[in-house]
Amino acid sequence: MGSTTFAVPETKRPQNVDRSRIGWPLGFTIASVVIVIFYGFVLPFLVPDVRTFVQNWMPLNQINDALIWAMSALGLNIVVGYAGLLDLGYVAFWAVGGYTAAWLMSDFGFGQKVNFDVLGNPNAGTVGGIHLNIVMVFVAAMAVCALMGVIIGAPTLRLRSDYLALVTLGFGEIIPQVFKNGDEDGIGFNLSNGTVGIGPMDTVPALGINRGEVKFGNLGPFDHVGRFIIFSLLTALIIFISLRIRQGRLGRAWLAIREDELAASAMGVPLMRAKLAAYAVGAVAGAIGGVAFTMQLGQARPDPFTFSVSITLLAMVVLGGMGNVWGVLIGALFLAWFNSVGLPQMGNSINDTFGTHIEFPSFSFLIFGGALVLMMLFRREGLLPESRTRLVLHEGATGDSEAEEPDQELVDQADVIKSGEVK
Amino acid sequence: MSENPTPGWSAVAVEGRPPALAADNITVVFGGLTAVKDVSFTVPDQGIVSLIGPNGAGKTTFFNVLTGLYGTERPGRVVLDGLDVTGLAPHKVAALGLARTFQNIRLFGLMTAEENVKVAMHSHLKSGVFGTVLRLPRQRREEREAHDAALDLLKFVGIGKSAYEYARNLSYGDQRRLEVARALALRPKVLLLDEPTAGMNPRESAEFVEFVHRVRDELKVSILLIEHDMSVVMRVSERITVLDRGEKIAEGTADEVRTNPRVVEAYLGSAAADNHVNIDDEPRERAS
């Protein structure tokens, strides 16, 4: 007994094609290759003025730093943006990842005179310590952090949002303290070498490009191009994971939890398991960020792992557009650059021009805070909000040839959301 | 499939099939307040039954016990298709085949209609983190099947053309339909509809009655309704249970219930009961 009014109109639009499949890897590769060519082969041979200008405003070393921020922000985006769990202690995963790397690829060896070498780490055999291959270090750090995520998450994820935020804040404070006091645990076991930290880290064999010379070898402190290649590959990996997982069963479950926890559980989504998975995947990205961070720093010390790291990462996610990988990526790159290069440089220019002596970098948090407040007032969905992603990508020249007509529908939806309708 | 849409409830229940859903001696106490008191209730296999009662009668609380949101005092039991689901978490009860819609629509607003439906397939899909990231063949097949099934369901409820709209952008009626489609994606044995016609006009409500029958007949789902609209209740239900102040005061067919003095009293007061008024005589006031 079919009823006519509930009859079935045909679907007009074709199946949702994954249009970014070729688009983004191509764009990302092109951008990376351009940077590599520019900094490796072109910049060293330019006239000194240009060279100084680029070194001042866009040093490759800071781009590398920015990529590390971006990796971690993308990981935090999985927790905060996808699953809607406010995490104020993400720095804990950075610290754990970083220290895991330091344990596994330095002369430290927990104060014991061991010499443990696996799979050809070039630094093995000098003093002692554990020297794993860098790939294994990454895998180990990811595993440790995923486990940490589950251990931290299991008791806390039952809490509702505000309480969860407080507990994560606590963990973000505790973990670095553990490392800071890890040499005074009272049983004589040296966990982390205390405030001195663990270092120097083993150098990593990779493709290095220096003043137009390409060679494979251990990366020195000034082999920024070599590190850039590694970091951009890692960033691409995290983007890849973020995008893929967003479209699967788990990604849908996370969005559903973010939208309406109760309805999600009534639809058969196991809340705890889904949240734990979000935590673990986010922690894995944090581990990658942490390893890259210690790799860049050359050692693991407790003092960089502060609350402000968590907050800065969160600001990157929020400013960029929670849930949208591209927004978060751009937000992270921009904020990291602004923080380390942009603000001091602009400050210098202003000081030079007006003859003032203002310490601009010390105002960074004021500016951050102001920007966040303004964002919340006028553009709470972030610079690149999630729902507009496809639209924005289509307009961009990311090499996407089948850029169809810019979906009026999506434009409209974006406008509705933009108009600040509070959920 | 093409039989008479409204057989009497006895016609369905007689054949000796076990009930799709049975709740025995459900009691819910909030602090000192007994919201539901010792209510027993069954949904026959492929039956359509309604739960009615004035505001505050404990209907929604009772619903929440069935779906696992609230617990019940001992020795209350909820048995779904022969399986004791008392005290199980809501997502487990849902995965075992008890789907629901919500009185105030609770869709995932910023997800498309198709995604909304696919969320409810969570418990039927298997791929994990690695399968999804690597897009293994099994995961791709699973996703394709889920996609097709979602579109079929959306067509079934009549919003196939809006599959890629965000749920929050759908019209009110379409959102109601999407909620049903989403609930059906759980492949439920029992579908609980919490005031499904709230906010619908009489014509839409009438269509809805037919729709409920179609769901039952084509998908072999048993249906339990909470409803305020008496015209809907009387037309759709094969059996009606009436709650008042947490207690079951009547049970039976539409005719039995509408003339039951206790029911009339609960709804319209004792004066009306004395005058032999029926509860669906009055022009209905729109709930919400």
Interface residues (C-beta under 8 A of the other chain):
Chain A: M1 G2 S3 T5 F6 A7 V8 P9 E10 T11 K12 R13 Q15 N16 F240 I241 R244 I245 Q247 G248 R249 L250 G251 R252 A253 L255 A256 E259 D260 L262 A263 A264 S265 A266 M267 G268 V269 P270 L271 A277 V281 E386 S387 E409 Q413 V416 I417 K423
Chain B: M1 S2 P5 T67 L69 A89 P90 H91 K92 A94 A95 A99 R100 F102 R106 L107 F108 G109 L110 M111 E114 E115 K118 V119 A120 M121 H122 S123 L125 S127 G128 V129 G131 T132 V133 R135 Q139 E142 E143 H147 L151 K155 F156 V157 G158 G160 K161 A163 Y164 E165 Y166 N169 R182 A183 A185 L186 E207 E210 F211 H213 R214 D217
